[in-house]
Amino acid sequence: MTDQSKIIAATDEQIPFADLYLHDMNPRSIVSEDAIEALAENIRQLGLIQNPAGLRDETGKVGIVAGGRRFRALALLQDDPRFQTVTVRMAPDFDTAAFWATSENAQREALHPADEIRDFGAMERRGVTVPAIAVAYGVTEPHVYRRLKLASLPAPVLDALKAGDISLSNAAAFTISEDEANTLAVLEQVRGQNYSEHRIKDMLKPNAVRQTDRRAVFVGLDAYEAAGGRMISDLFAEQTFLDDVALLDELFAAKLDAEAQALTAVGWKWAEASDITYIGWNFIEDRKLDRIYAEEGDLTEAEAERYDELAEMMEADVLDEAGQAEFAALENILAGAFSDEQKAVSGVVIHVDQSGSVQTIEGLITREDRPAAIEAGFLRTSAHKTEAAPKSPISAKLADDLSRIAKGARQHAVLRNPDLLLDLLAYQLSHDLRWNNPLGVSLTDVPNWPTTEAEGYGLDERLTSNPPRDMWQTKDLAASFRAFRKKGAEHVRGELTRFLAAQYRGGDEKLAALVDKETKPSIREVWTPTAENFFKRVGGPYLNDLWCDLLDLAEDHPTATTFAKLKKGEKAEKLESLFGDASMRSALGITDEQAARIDAWLPEGME
């Protein structure tokens, strides 16, 4: 084997490129085409600075053993006569060529990023353009721009990068700072501590907000800058930081107030701007507001057919822009609109969500406007609730039972419409509705049975019998599934329908209202108040008021005063008879109007 400790007798020869090829021993077998193109442009402009090395074979051709990237780049330059002949360092023997093949790549050391950054900066100061720097280094122009941004950092930051005290991404984080004193103070805190890029940015600009902040999105960067707001861009993370947060808040509030005022100009009685990101039912309840909804619109037969056609195209993702606009217009008709009369007694709360989009909660009615809304028919009065009552007579436990009964009634009703249930299931499975899922198809319980006395309450037996079969001990689920399918499509559909009905829970308000409109649930169809399931569970004064309300009695009427003197248990029994005993109604001379009221009556919160 050749003794490489001795001086190698090598010569340089001018070889026609057509006589060159990439030798099998060349170790660089995987290269980036983009990098080769960049290197070719570098060679075209600056020439071949370092010659490749080769070994002549028995045919006289020369295999390139070191310089594979240069060989590939030269292949792209054969339209230029300058590179049709190449100077090659020739190895005297095979062993030397093999040594060169591995040594060149093993000994090559990439320039440290800190040194490259400083060199880029120095070249720029000498007047070298970004494209020229990119060619010289064989890199892209965006890479040069990022390095030049880093070149503007204070020297101690680059020193820390070279020493390994901070990473390259850490150094990039410092480019958002315009305060050198603060930069150096933060550098001392993070040096050698493995801080994240995000944390360093927060330390450098603790009071700034990013362009993705909902306030910045809503106001707009152009409007913020036009008002004198200061910004700085992070070239590495493609982020912009807004420094004047007080100004941003001022612009945000002003624009939101302007949006609210615009709503009063189109007929709403009032409009209020809120700076919170989400408005839920707790907001409405805390403010003691009622809510009404837009009057639903109807499509003509032709419009309905077209709507179904467009909906199918939308689901298949083949609807063009014009079709989407047409579909949106038809959806707007279906969604309906608030009438001028509704707007005259209600208002709007406007807010900006986390994404920076304006959201409105419309049709809100204050306590002051409630009488007018009731008179106009937009709200209805409670059968027995008085405004003066500070506390509901319905206990929390009873309210929960009544809620379960109401769910059961809706399940009872929706059971009659299996096609609707299947449509709801398909809709839920194909859309990410999250907490607004209409069906409880996950492993959650949708309770429909009260926790205590269930007398007077009866659901379709398909909701209360034949629970899911326990498959714990079943070893062959495939055989069980085949047996299930052999029972036929009618059996499968029946099983699917009843289990879906037992999972129905409503969805959001508008979706639940739509389902109620189609199924027409009647809580009194499945539940009748009795002494045990309701009347004994509320207070005596509540029973007195209810007795008078149902029978149209004044408080001093003999029938009312006699009832008031009874014990609570006796009152409960009398009311149970009033609801379920025809002879009691006959004895009291109940009118048809009173009977209808009794048959439709529900405790508050169950409507």
C-alpha positions as CSV (number, residue, x, y, z in Angstrom):
1,M,0.0,0.0,0.0
2,T,1.2,3.5,-0.8
3,D,3.0,5.3,2.1
4,Q,0.9,8.5,2.4
5,S,3.5,10.0,4.8
6,K,5.7,10.7,1.7
7,I,5.1,13.5,-0.7
8,I,2.6,12.4,-3.4
9,A,3.8,13.0,-6.9
10,A,0.7,14.4,-8.5
11,T,0.3,16.4,-11.7
12,D,-2.4,18.7,-13.1
13,E,-3.7,17.9,-16.5
14,Q,-6.1,19.6,-18.9
15,I,-8.8,17.0,-19.6
16,P,-11.8,17.4,-22.1
17,F,-15.0,17.2,-20.0
18,A,-16.3,14.6,-22.4
19,D,-13.5,12.3,-21.2
20,L,-14.5,12.7,-17.5
21,Y,-16.9,10.5,-15.5
22,L,-17.9,10.1,-11.8
23,H,-15.8,7.3,-10.4
24,D,-17.4,4.6,-8.3
25,M,-15.2,5.4,-5.3
26,N,-16.4,9.0,-5.1
27,P,-18.3,9.0,-1.8
28,R,-20.8,11.8,-2.6
29,S,-23.6,9.8,-4.1
30,I,-26.6,11.9,-2.9
31,V,-26.7,15.6,-3.7
32,S,-29.3,18.4,-3.9
33,E,-30.2,19.5,-7.4
34,D,-30.8,23.0,-6.2
35,A,-27.4,23.1,-4.6
36,I,-25.7,21.9,-7.8
37,E,-27.4,24.6,-9.8
38,A,-26.3,27.2,-7.3
39,L,-22.7,25.8,-7.4
40,A,-22.8,25.9,-11.3
41,E,-23.8,29.6,-11.2
42,N,-21.0,30.3,-8.7
43,I,-18.5,28.6,-11.1
44,R,-19.9,30.4,-14.1
45,Q,-19.4,33.8,-12.4
46,L,-16.2,33.2,-10.4
47,G,-14.5,30.3,-12.2
48,L,-13.4,26.9,-10.8
49,I,-11.4,27.8,-7.7
50,Q,-10.5,24.3,-6.6
51,N,-9.8,21.6,-9.2
52,P,-11.4,18.1,-8.9
53,A,-9.1,15.0,-8.5
54,G,-9.2,12.0,-10.8
55,L,-7.7,8.6,-11.8
56,R,-7.1,7.6,-15.4
57,D,-8.5,4.1,-16.3
58,E,-7.3,1.6,-18.8
59,T,-9.4,3.1,-21.6
60,G,-7.7,6.5,-21.1
61,K,-10.7,8.3,-19.6
62,V,-10.5,9.9,-16.2
63,G,-12.8,9.0,-13.3
64,I,-13.4,11.9,-10.8
65,V,-12.7,10.5,-7.3
66,A,-12.9,13.8,-5.4
67,G,-15.0,16.7,-6.5
68,G,-18.3,15.0,-7.4
69,R,-20.4,18.2,-6.8
70,R,-18.0,20.2,-9.0
71,F,-18.2,17.6,-11.7
72,R,-22.0,17.7,-11.7
73,A,-22.0,21.5,-11.7
74,L,-19.6,21.5,-14.7
75,A,-21.9,19.2,-16.5
76,L,-24.5,22.0,-16.5
77,L,-22.0,24.5,-17.9
78,Q,-21.0,22.7,-21.1
79,D,-22.7,25.4,-23.2
80,D,-19.7,27.6,-22.1
81,P,-16.4,26.9,-23.9
82,R,-14.5,27.9,-20.8
83,F,-15.6,24.7,-19.0
84,Q,-15.4,22.2,-21.8
85,T,-11.8,21.5,-20.7
86,V,-11.2,21.0,-17.0
87,T,-7.9,21.1,-15.0
88,V,-7.8,17.8,-13.0
89,R,-5.4,16.9,-10.2
90,M,-4.3,13.3,-11.4
91,A,-3.6,10.6,-8.8
92,P,-0.5,8.5,-9.6
93,D,-2.1,5.2,-8.5
94,F,-5.3,3.6,-7.3
95,D,-4.4,3.7,-3.6
96,T,-3.7,7.4,-3.7
97,A,-7.0,8.0,-5.5
98,A,-8.9,6.1,-2.8
99,F,-7.1,8.1,-0.1
100,W,-8.1,11.4,-1.8
101,A,-11.7,10.2,-2.3
102,T,-12.2,9.9,1.5
103,S,-9.8,12.5,2.8
104,E,-11.3,15.5,1.0
105,N,-14.8,15.0,2.4
106,A,-13.5,14.0,5.8
107,Q,-11.3,17.0,6.1
108,R,-13.9,19.5,4.7
109,E,-15.2,21.7,7.5
110,A,-18.2,23.9,7.0
111,L,-17.8,27.6,8.0
112,H,-19.2,28.3,11.4
113,P,-22.5,30.2,11.1
114,A,-21.1,33.1,13.2
115,D,-18.2,33.4,10.8
116,E,-20.4,33.2,7.8
117,I,-22.7,35.9,9.3
118,R,-19.8,38.2,9.8
119,D,-18.4,37.5,6.4
120,F,-21.8,38.2,4.7
121,G,-21.9,41.5,6.7
122,A,-18.4,42.5,5.6
123,M,-19.2,41.7,2.0
124,E,-22.3,43.9,2.1
125,R,-20.3,46.8,3.7
126,R,-17.9,46.5,0.7
127,G,-20.8,47.0,-1.6
128,V,-21.3,43.4,-2.7
129,T,-24.9,42.8,-3.7
130,V,-27.1,40.1,-2.2
131,P,-27.3,38.1,-5.5
132,A,-23.5,38.3,-5.8
133,I,-23.1,37.0,-2.2
134,A,-25.5,34.2,-2.9
135,V,-23.5,33.1,-6.0
136,A,-20.2,33.3,-4.1
137,Y,-21.4,31.1,-1.3
138,G,-23.7,28.9,-3.5
139,V,-26.7,29.7,-1.4
140,T,-30.2,31.2,-2.0
141,E,-30.8,34.9,-1.7
142,P,-33.3,34.4,1.2
143,H,-30.5,32.7,3.1
144,V,-28.3,35.7,2.5
145,Y,-31.0,38.1,3.7
146,R,-31.4,36.1,6.9
147,R,-27.7,36.0,7.5
148,L,-27.4,39.8,6.9
149,K,-30.2,40.4,9.4
150,L,-28.1,38.4,11.9
151,A,-25.0,40.4,10.9
152,S,-26.7,43.5,12.4
153,L,-26.7,42.0,15.9
154,P,-24.3,43.3,18.6
155,A,-20.9,41.6,18.5
156,P,-21.5,39.9,21.9
157,V,-24.5,38.0,20.5
158,L,-22.4,36.6,17.6
159,D,-19.5,35.9,20.0
160,A,-22.0,33.8,22.2
161,L,-23.1,32.0,19.0
162,K,-19.5,31.2,18.0
163,A,-18.8,30.0,21.6
164,G,-21.8,27.7,21.6
165,D,-23.5,29.6,24.5
166,I,-26.6,30.2,22.4
167,S,-28.0,28.4,19.3
168,L,-28.6,29.8,15.9
169,S,-32.3,30.0,16.5
170,N,-31.6,31.8,19.8
171,A,-29.5,34.4,17.9
172,A,-32.3,34.8,15.3
173,A,-34.7,35.7,18.2
174,F,-32.5,38.7,19.1
175,T,-33.1,40.3,15.7
176,I,-36.5,41.6,16.9
177,S,-34.8,43.9,19.5
178,E,-34.0,47.5,18.8
179,D,-32.6,48.2,22.3
180,E,-29.0,47.1,22.5
181,A,-28.8,47.5,26.3
182,N,-31.9,45.3,26.7
183,T,-30.4,42.8,24.1
184,L,-27.2,42.4,26.1
185,A,-29.1,42.1,29.4
186,V,-31.2,39.3,28.0
187,L,-28.1,37.7,26.5
188,E,-26.5,37.4,29.9
189,Q,-29.7,35.8,31.3
190,V,-30.0,33.2,28.5
191,R,-26.3,32.4,27.9
192,G,-25.8,28.6,28.3
193,Q,-29.3,28.1,29.7
194,N,-31.1,26.5,26.7
195,Y,-33.9,29.0,26.5
196,S,-36.5,28.6,23.7
197,E,-36.7,31.1,20.9
198,H,-40.2,32.0,22.0
199,R,-39.2,32.7,25.5
200,I,-36.3,34.9,24.4
201,K,-38.7,37.0,22.2
202,D,-41.0,37.5,25.2
203,M,-38.1,38.6,27.3
204,L,-36.9,41.1,24.6
205,K,-40.4,42.5,24.0
206,P,-42.5,41.7,27.0
207,N,-45.2,44.3,26.2
208,A,-45.4,43.8,22.4
209,V,-48.1,41.8,20.7
210,R,-47.8,39.7,17.6
211,Q,-49.6,40.4,14.3
212,T,-51.8,37.3,15.0
213,D,-53.2,38.9,18.1
214,R,-57.0,39.4,17.6
215,R,-56.7,43.1,18.2
216,A,-54.1,43.4,15.5
217,V,-56.1,41.3,13.1
218,F,-59.3,43.3,13.7
219,V,-57.6,46.8,13.5
220,G,-55.3,45.9,10.6
221,L,-51.6,46.6,10.4
222,D,-52.1,49.4,7.8
223,A,-54.5,51.2,10.1
224,Y,-52.2,50.7,13.1
225,E,-49.1,52.0,11.2
226,A,-51.1,55.0,9.8
227,A,-52.0,56.0,13.3
228,G,-48.3,56.1,14.2
229,G,-47.9,52.6,15.6
230,R,-44.4,51.1,15.7
231,M,-43.7,47.6,14.3
232,I,-40.8,45.4,13.8
233,S,-40.7,42.3,11.6
234,D,-39.1,39.0,12.6
235,L,-37.6,37.8,9.3
236,F,-37.0,34.3,10.6
237,A,-40.4,33.5,12.0
238,E,-42.3,35.7,9.5
239,Q,-43.9,37.5,12.4
240,T,-44.5,41.2,13.1
241,F,-44.4,42.7,16.6
242,L,-46.5,45.7,17.5
243,D,-44.9,47.8,20.2
244,D,-47.5,50.5,20.9
245,V,-50.0,48.3,22.8
246,A,-51.9,51.3,24.3
247,L,-52.4,52.7,20.8
248,L,-53.6,49.3,19.6
249,D,-56.1,49.0,22.4
250,E,-57.4,52.5,21.6
251,L,-57.8,51.7,17.9
252,F,-59.5,48.4,18.8
253,A,-62.0,50.0,21.1
254,A,-62.8,52.8,18.6
255,K,-63.3,50.5,15.7
256,L,-65.5,48.1,17.8
257,D,-67.6,51.0,19.0
258,A,-68.0,52.2,15.4
259,E,-69.2,48.7,14.4
260,A,-71.7,48.8,17.3
261,Q,-73.0,52.2,16.2
262,A,-73.5,51.0,12.7
263,L,-75.8,48.3,14.0
264,T,-78.1,50.8,15.6
265,A,-78.3,52.6,12.3
266,V,-80.0,49.6,10.7
267,G,-82.8,49.4,13.2
268,W,-81.6,47.7,16.4
269,K,-82.8,49.5,19.5
270,W,-79.3,49.2,21.1
271,A,-75.9,47.8,20.4
272,E,-73.2,47.2,22.9
273,A,-69.5,46.5,22.2
274,S,-67.8,44.0,24.5
275,D,-64.0,43.4,24.7
276,I,-64.3,39.7,25.6
277,T,-63.5,37.0,23.1
278,Y,-66.5,34.7,23.7
279,I,-70.1,35.3,24.8
280,G,-71.9,32.3,26.2
281,W,-75.2,31.7,27.9
282,N,-73.7,32.7,31.3
283,F,-73.2,36.2,29.9
284,I,-76.9,36.4,28.8
285,E,-78.1,35.0,32.1
286,D,-75.9,37.2,34.3
287,R,-77.3,40.3,32.5
288,K,-80.8,38.9,32.9
289,L,-81.5,39.2,29.1
290,D,-84.0,37.2,27.1
291,R,-83.3,36.3,23.5
292,I,-85.5,36.0,20.4
293,Y,-84.5,34.7,17.0
294,A,-84.9,35.8,13.4
295,E,-88.1,34.8,11.6
296,E,-87.3,31.8,9.5
297,G,-87.4,32.1,5.7
298,D,-89.0,29.7,3.2
299,L,-87.7,28.6,-0.1
300,T,-89.9,28.1,-3.2
301,E,-90.1,24.6,-4.6
302,A,-87.6,25.5,-7.3
303,E,-85.3,27.1,-4.8
304,A,-85.5,24.1,-2.5
305,E,-84.5,21.8,-5.4
306,R,-81.7,24.0,-6.3
307,Y,-80.5,24.2,-2.7
308,D,-80.4,20.4,-2.4
309,E,-78.4,20.2,-5.7
310,L,-75.9,22.8,-4.5
311,A,-75.6,21.2,-1.1
312,E,-74.6,17.9,-2.7
313,M,-72.0,19.7,-4.9
314,M,-70.7,21.5,-1.8
315,E,-70.3,18.2,0.1
316,A,-68.4,16.8,-2.9
317,D,-66.2,19.9,-3.0
318,V,-67.0,20.6,-6.7
319,L,-68.9,23.9,-6.2
320,D,-67.3,26.8,-8.0
321,E,-67.2,30.4,-6.7
322,A,-70.5,31.4,-8.4
323,G,-72.2,28.3,-7.0
324,Q,-70.9,29.0,-3.5
325,A,-72.4,32.5,-3.7
326,E,-75.7,31.1,-4.9
327,F,-75.7,28.6,-2.1
328,A,-74.9,31.2,0.5
329,A,-77.8,33.4,-0.8
330,L,-80.2,30.5,-0.4
331,E,-78.9,29.7,3.1
332,N,-79.4,33.4,4.0
333,I,-83.1,33.0,3.0
334,L,-83.4,29.9,5.1
335,A,-81.7,31.6,8.1
336,G,-84.3,34.3,7.9
337,A,-84.0,37.9,9.2
338,F,-85.0,39.9,12.1
339,S,-88.1,42.1,11.3
340,D,-88.1,45.8,12.0
341,E,-90.6,45.1,14.8
342,Q,-88.2,42.6,16.5
343,K,-85.3,45.0,16.2
344,A,-87.4,47.8,17.8
345,V,-87.5,45.9,21.1
346,S,-84.2,44.2,21.1
347,G,-80.5,44.8,20.7
348,V,-77.1,43.3,19.8
349,V,-73.8,42.6,21.7
350,I,-70.8,42.7,19.4
351,H,-67.4,41.3,20.1
352,V,-64.2,40.1,18.4
353,D,-63.2,36.4,18.7
354,Q,-59.8,34.9,19.1
355,S,-59.2,34.9,15.3
356,G,-60.0,38.6,15.0
357,S,-63.4,38.1,13.4
358,V,-66.4,40.2,14.5
359,Q,-69.2,38.2,16.1
360,T,-72.7,39.4,17.1
361,I,-75.3,38.1,19.5
362,E,-78.6,39.4,18.1
363,G,-82.1,39.6,19.4
364,L,-81.3,40.3,23.1
365,I,-84.1,41.8,25.2
366,T,-83.6,43.7,28.4
367,R,-85.9,43.6,31.4
368,E,-87.2,47.0,30.5
369,D,-88.1,45.9,26.9
370,R,-89.6,42.6,28.0
371,P,-93.2,43.8,28.4
372,A,-93.1,45.3,24.9
373,A,-91.6,42.1,23.5
374,I,-94.4,40.1,25.2
375,E,-97.1,42.4,23.9
376,A,-95.7,42.1,20.3
377,G,-95.8,38.3,20.6
378,F,-92.0,37.7,20.5
379,L,-91.9,36.4,24.1
380,R,-94.5,34.7,26.2
381,T,-95.1,35.1,29.9
382,S,-94.5,32.3,32.4
383,A,-97.7,30.6,33.7
384,H,-96.9,31.3,37.3
385,K,-93.6,33.1,37.7
386,T,-93.8,36.6,39.1
387,E,-91.1,39.2,38.6
388,A,-90.9,39.8,42.3
389,A,-89.9,36.3,43.1
390,P,-86.1,36.5,43.9
391,K,-85.6,32.7,44.0
392,S,-87.1,30.0,41.9
393,P,-89.4,27.6,43.8
394,I,-87.9,24.7,41.7
395,S,-85.0,23.1,43.6
396,A,-81.8,22.2,41.7
397,K,-82.5,18.5,42.1
398,L,-86.1,18.9,40.8
399,A,-84.9,21.1,37.9
400,D,-82.5,18.3,37.0
401,D,-85.2,15.7,37.0
402,L,-87.5,18.0,35.0
403,S,-84.7,18.4,32.5
404,R,-84.3,14.7,32.2
405,I,-88.0,14.3,31.5
406,A,-87.8,17.0,28.9
407,K,-85.0,15.1,27.2
408,G,-87.0,11.9,27.3
409,A,-89.9,13.6,25.7
410,R,-87.8,14.8,22.9
411,Q,-86.3,11.4,22.4
412,H,-89.8,9.9,22.5
413,A,-90.8,12.3,19.7
414,V,-87.7,12.0,17.6
415,L,-88.1,8.2,17.7
416,R,-91.0,8.6,15.3
417,N,-88.7,10.1,12.6
418,P,-85.9,7.6,11.9
419,D,-84.9,9.3,8.7
420,L,-84.2,12.5,10.5
421,L,-82.1,10.7,13.1
422,L,-80.1,9.1,10.3
423,D,-79.6,12.5,8.7
424,L,-78.5,14.0,12.0
425,L,-76.0,11.1,12.4
426,A,-74.6,11.6,9.0
427,Y,-74.3,15.3,9.5
428,Q,-72.6,15.0,12.9
429,L,-70.1,12.4,11.6
430,S,-69.1,14.5,8.6
431,H,-68.8,17.8,10.4
432,D,-66.7,18.7,13.5
433,L,-69.5,20.1,15.6
434,R,-67.7,19.5,18.9
435,W,-69.9,20.5,21.9
436,N,-72.8,21.2,19.6
437,N,-73.2,17.6,18.5
438,P,-77.0,16.8,18.2
439,L,-76.5,13.2,19.1
440,G,-74.6,11.8,22.1
441,V,-73.0,9.1,20.1
442,S,-69.8,9.1,22.2
443,L,-69.4,7.0,25.3
444,T,-71.5,9.4,27.3
445,D,-74.8,9.0,29.0
446,V,-77.8,11.1,27.9
447,P,-80.1,10.7,31.0
448,N,-83.8,10.6,30.3
449,W,-85.0,9.1,33.6
450,P,-85.5,11.1,36.9
451,T,-83.3,10.1,39.8
452,T,-86.2,9.5,42.2
453,E,-90.0,8.9,41.6
454,A,-90.9,8.1,38.0
455,E,-94.6,7.7,38.6
456,G,-96.6,9.5,35.9
457,Y,-93.7,9.2,33.4
458,G,-93.6,6.7,30.6
459,L,-91.5,6.6,27.4
460,D,-91.6,4.4,24.4
461,E,-90.4,1.0,25.6
462,R,-87.7,1.0,23.0
463,L,-86.0,3.8,25.0
464,T,-86.2,1.9,28.3
465,S,-85.9,-1.9,27.6
466,N,-83.4,-4.3,25.9
467,P,-80.1,-2.5,26.8
468,P,-77.0,-3.2,24.6
469,R,-75.8,-6.8,24.8
470,D,-72.8,-7.4,27.1
471,M,-70.1,-8.6,24.7
472,W,-67.4,-9.1,27.4
473,Q,-67.4,-12.9,27.1
474,T,-67.9,-13.1,23.4
475,K,-64.8,-14.5,21.7
476,D,-65.9,-14.3,18.1
477,L,-67.2,-10.9,17.3
478,A,-67.2,-11.6,13.6
479,A,-69.6,-14.5,14.1
480,S,-71.8,-12.4,16.3
481,F,-71.8,-9.6,13.7
482,R,-72.8,-12.0,10.9
483,A,-75.6,-13.3,13.0
484,F,-76.8,-9.8,13.7
485,R,-76.8,-8.9,9.9
486,K,-78.8,-12.1,9.1
487,K,-81.7,-10.7,11.1
488,G,-82.3,-8.4,8.1
489,A,-82.2,-4.7,7.3
490,E,-85.4,-3.9,9.1
491,H,-84.0,-5.2,12.4
492,V,-80.7,-3.4,11.9
493,R,-82.5,-0.1,11.1
494,G,-84.7,-0.6,14.1
495,E,-81.8,-1.1,16.4
496,L,-79.9,1.9,15.0
497,T,-83.0,4.1,15.3
498,R,-83.7,3.3,18.9
499,F,-80.1,3.7,20.1
500,L,-79.7,6.9,18.2
501,A,-83.0,8.2,19.8
502,A,-81.6,7.4,23.2
503,Q,-78.5,9.4,22.4
504,Y,-80.3,12.5,21.1
505,R,-79.6,15.6,23.2
506,G,-80.3,18.6,21.0
507,G,-77.1,20.4,19.8
508,D,-77.1,24.2,19.8
509,E,-80.3,26.2,20.3
510,K,-81.1,26.8,16.6
511,L,-80.5,23.1,15.6
512,A,-82.6,21.9,18.6
513,A,-85.4,24.2,17.6
514,L,-85.3,22.9,14.0
515,V,-85.6,19.3,15.3
516,D,-88.4,20.2,17.7
517,K,-90.2,21.9,14.7
518,E,-90.1,18.6,12.8
519,T,-90.8,16.2,15.6
520,K,-93.2,18.3,17.7
521,P,-92.3,16.9,21.1
522,S,-94.8,17.1,23.9
523,I,-93.5,16.7,27.4
524,R,-97.1,16.1,28.7
525,E,-97.4,13.2,26.3
526,V,-95.0,11.3,28.4
527,W,-95.2,13.0,31.8
528,T,-98.0,14.1,34.1
529,P,-97.2,15.9,37.3
530,T,-98.2,13.9,40.4
531,A,-97.9,14.4,44.1
532,E,-94.7,12.2,44.3
533,N,-92.9,13.3,41.2
534,F,-93.5,17.0,41.6
535,F,-96.1,18.6,43.9
536,K,-94.6,17.3,47.2
537,R,-91.2,18.5,46.0
538,V,-92.0,22.2,45.9
539,G,-93.2,24.6,48.7
540,G,-96.7,25.2,49.9
541,P,-96.9,28.9,48.7
542,Y,-96.0,27.7,45.2
543,L,-98.9,25.2,45.3
544,N,-101.3,27.9,46.4
545,D,-100.3,30.1,43.5
546,L,-100.5,27.3,41.0
547,W,-104.0,26.3,42.2
548,C,-105.3,29.8,41.8
549,D,-103.5,30.3,38.5
550,L,-105.0,27.1,36.9
551,L,-108.5,27.8,38.2
552,D,-108.6,31.6,37.6
553,L,-109.2,32.2,41.4
554,A,-108.6,35.3,43.4
555,E,-106.6,34.8,46.6
556,D,-109.7,35.6,48.7
557,H,-111.9,33.2,46.8
558,P,-113.4,30.5,49.1
559,T,-112.0,27.7,46.9
560,A,-108.6,29.4,47.2
561,T,-108.6,30.0,50.9
562,T,-109.9,26.5,51.6
563,F,-107.0,25.1,49.6
564,A,-104.5,27.3,51.3
565,K,-105.5,25.9,54.7
566,L,-104.7,22.4,53.8
567,K,-101.5,20.6,54.7
568,K,-98.8,20.4,52.0
569,G,-99.4,16.7,51.4
570,E,-103.1,17.3,51.0
571,K,-102.5,20.2,48.6
572,A,-100.2,17.9,46.5
573,E,-102.9,15.2,46.4
574,K,-105.6,17.7,45.3
575,L,-103.4,19.0,42.5
576,E,-102.6,15.4,41.4
577,S,-106.4,14.8,41.2
578,L,-106.9,18.0,39.2
579,F,-104.4,16.8,36.6
580,G,-105.5,13.2,36.4
581,D,-109.1,12.7,37.8
582,A,-112.0,13.7,35.5
583,S,-114.5,13.5,38.5
584,M,-112.4,16.2,40.3
585,R,-112.6,18.5,37.3
586,S,-116.3,17.9,37.0
587,A,-116.8,18.7,40.7
588,L,-114.9,22.0,40.3
589,G,-116.7,22.9,37.2
590,I,-113.6,23.2,35.1
591,T,-114.1,25.0,31.8
592,D,-112.7,23.8,28.5
593,E,-110.2,26.7,28.5
594,Q,-109.0,25.8,32.0
595,A,-108.8,22.1,31.1
596,A,-106.7,22.9,28.1
597,R,-104.4,25.0,30.3
598,I,-104.1,22.2,32.9
599,D,-103.3,19.7,30.1
600,A,-100.6,21.9,28.6
601,W,-99.1,23.2,31.9
602,L,-95.4,22.7,32.6
603,P,-93.1,23.9,35.3
604,E,-90.8,26.7,34.5
605,G,-87.7,25.7,32.5
606,M,-89.3,22.7,30.9
607,E,-90.7,24.5,27.8
